Amino acid sequence: MTAATLRADADRAAHAAEIIKALGHPLRLRIVAVLCETDEHVTGLADQLGAKQSIVSQQLRILRMQGLVDVVRENGHATYRLAEPRLRQLVQCIEGCSIH
């Protein structure tokens, strides 16, 4: 997708805006940043981010609803991972922008 595509296609622009909104919360952005490096369970995310497990779960639900994160259940454990691998590039871009 190019800037011209977004400029010409209102539906694609709306979808892109929804992705940006989903990442627009600091904790959700931090969750995605962790998941860019490794798959993780809720407790691990909560520990790494210094947040309550219930709040991390709420934020993961929003990310899952947007199709950015998915969950794999195995042996009674839920592990979260990126569903959209291009988020790694987006997070790198955001990190680069925040340096200036």
C-alpha positions as CSV (number, residue, x, y, z in Angstrom):
1,M,0.0,0.0,0.0
2,T,1.3,3.4,-0.9
3,A,0.3,6.9,0.1
4,A,-1.5,7.2,-3.3
5,T,-3.5,4.1,-2.4
6,L,-4.6,5.6,0.9
7,R,-5.4,8.9,-0.7
8,A,-7.6,7.3,-3.4
9,D,-9.3,4.5,-1.3
10,A,-11.4,5.7,1.7
11,D,-12.0,2.2,2.9
12,R,-8.3,1.3,3.0
13,A,-7.6,4.6,4.8
14,A,-10.3,3.9,7.3
15,H,-8.9,0.4,8.0
16,A,-5.4,1.9,8.4
17,A,-6.8,4.5,10.8
18,E,-8.3,1.7,12.9
19,I,-4.9,0.0,13.1
20,I,-3.3,3.2,14.2
21,K,-6.0,3.7,16.8
22,A,-5.4,0.2,18.2
23,L,-1.8,1.1,18.6
24,G,-2.6,4.6,20.0
25,H,-2.7,3.5,23.6
26,P,0.8,3.5,25.3
27,L,0.3,0.0,26.9
28,R,-1.0,-1.5,23.7
29,L,2.0,-0.1,21.8
30,R,4.3,-1.5,24.5
31,I,2.6,-4.9,24.3
32,V,3.2,-5.0,20.5
33,A,6.8,-4.0,21.0
34,V,7.3,-7.0,23.3
35,L,5.6,-9.3,20.9
36,C,7.8,-8.0,18.1
37,E,10.7,-9.8,19.9
38,T,9.0,-12.9,21.3
39,D,5.7,-14.6,21.8
40,E,4.5,-14.3,25.4
41,H,1.7,-15.2,27.8
42,V,-0.3,-12.6,29.7
43,T,1.5,-13.0,33.0
44,G,4.9,-12.6,31.2
45,L,3.6,-9.4,29.5
46,A,2.3,-8.0,32.8
47,D,5.6,-8.7,34.5
48,Q,7.7,-7.1,31.8
49,L,5.5,-4.1,31.5
50,G,4.8,-3.5,35.2
51,A,1.0,-3.6,34.6
52,K,-1.8,-5.6,36.1
53,Q,-2.6,-8.8,34.3
54,S,-6.3,-7.8,34.0
55,I,-5.4,-4.6,32.2
56,V,-3.0,-6.4,29.9
57,S,-5.7,-8.9,29.1
58,Q,-8.1,-6.0,28.2
59,Q,-5.5,-4.4,25.9
60,L,-4.8,-7.8,24.3
61,R,-8.5,-8.2,23.5
62,I,-8.5,-4.9,21.6
63,L,-5.4,-5.9,19.7
64,R,-6.9,-9.3,18.9
65,M,-10.2,-7.6,17.7
66,Q,-8.2,-5.6,15.2
67,G,-6.4,-8.7,14.0
68,L,-3.0,-7.5,15.1
69,V,-2.3,-10.1,17.7
70,D,-3.5,-13.7,18.0
71,V,-3.4,-16.4,20.6
72,V,-2.2,-20.0,20.5
73,R,-3.6,-22.3,23.2
74,E,-1.6,-25.3,24.1
75,N,-1.7,-27.5,27.3
76,G,-4.0,-25.0,29.0
77,H,-1.7,-22.0,28.4
78,A,-2.4,-19.1,26.1
79,T,0.5,-17.6,24.3
80,Y,0.1,-14.3,22.4
81,R,2.0,-13.5,19.2
82,L,1.9,-10.9,16.4
83,A,-0.7,-11.8,13.8
84,E,0.6,-9.1,11.5
85,P,4.4,-9.4,11.1
86,R,4.7,-6.0,9.4
87,L,4.0,-4.5,12.8
88,R,7.7,-5.0,13.5
89,Q,8.5,-2.4,10.8
90,L,5.9,0.0,12.1
91,V,7.2,-0.3,15.6
92,Q,10.8,0.3,14.4
93,C,9.6,3.4,12.5
94,I,7.8,4.7,15.5
95,E,10.9,4.1,17.7
96,G,12.9,6.0,15.1
97,C,10.5,8.9,15.0
98,S,10.4,9.2,18.8
99,I,14.2,9.8,19.0
100,H,13.9,13.2,17.3
